[in-house]
Amino acid sequence: MANVPENLRYSKTHEWVRIEGTKATIGITDFAQGELSDIVMVEPPEIGRELNAGDAMGVIEAVKAVSDLYSPVSGKVIEVNIKLASNPETCNKDAYGEGWIVKLEMADPAEAGKLLDAAGYKEHLAAEGH
């Protein structure tokens, strides 16, 4: 079973969100990095970009697939993980830590309540047959 930390929120498109006040740190889940396998490129959104929940915000490329990254919440990009440009495999090694991809200043922090909690994400994985 994939690692699903209890203190995070999750999207059905396999992004995780760590909420700290009005800031949201976003990455891909352990399940997603496992499915993608060896990640070779992460293309985050530009700093300053305004995103709505559900918007495609970047691309993650692995040896066997290219996937869009989706923003789980609405907000403005305030930081991107520049380490991923030269070390994209960090998403594989530490999906919930050093492998974060982007930080947003949320437009509406209450929106995070619409995301899945750890139990809900595990149920979603099971419903997808994982």
Long-range contacts (C-beta under 8 A, 24 or more apart in sequence): 1-122, 2-29, 2-30, 2-31, 2-34, 2-125, 2-130, 3-30, 3-95, 3-96, 4-29, 4-30, 4-31, 4-118, 4-121, 4-122, 4-125, 5-96, 5-118, 6-117, 6-118, 8-96, 8-118, 9-72, 9-112, 9-115, 9-116, 9-117, 10-72, 10-115, 10-116, 10-117, 10-118, 10-120, 10-121, 10-124, 11-70, 11-72, 11-115, 11-116, 12-116, 12-124, 13-70, 13-72, 15-69, 15-70, 15-71, 15-72, 16-95, 16-96, 17-72, 17-73, 17-112, 17-115, 18-100, 19-106, 19-109, 19-112, 21-109, 22-105, 22-106, 22-109, 23-78, 23-103, 23-104, 23-105, 23-106, 24-72, 24-73, 24-75, 24-103, 24-104, 24-106, 24-112, 25-100, 25-102, 25-103, 26-71, 26-72, 26-73, 26-100, 26-101, 26-102, 26-103, 26-104, 27-91, 27-95, 27-96, 27-99, 27-100, 27-101, 28-60, 28-69, 28-91, 28-95, 28-99, 28-101, 29-95, 29-121, 30-95, 30-96, 31-125, 31-130, 32-67, 32-95, 33-91, 33-92, 33-95, 33-99, 36-60, 36-62, 36-64, 36-65, 36-67, 36-92, 37-62, 37-63, 37-64, 37-92, 38-62, 38-63, 38-64, 38-89, 38-92, 39-88, 39-89, 39-91, 39-92, 40-88, 40-89, 41-88, 42-81, 42-84, 42-85, 42-88, 42-91, 42-101, 44-69, 44-77, 44-80, 44-81, 44-84, 44-101, 44-102, 45-71, 45-77, 45-80, 45-102, 46-77, 46-80, 47-77, 47-78, 47-79, 47-80, 48-76, 48-77, 49-76, 49-77, 50-75, 50-76, 50-77, 51-75, 51-76, 51-77, 51-104, 53-111, 53-114, 57-102, 58-101, 58-102, 60-88, 60-91, 60-101, 61-88, 69-101, 69-102, 71-104, 72-112, 72-115, 73-104, 73-106, 73-107, 73-108, 73-111, 73-112, 73-115, 74-106, 74-107, 74-108, 74-111, 75-104, 75-105, 75-106, 75-107, 76-104, 76-105, 76-107, 77-102, 77-103, 77-104, 78-103, 78-104, 78-105, 79-103
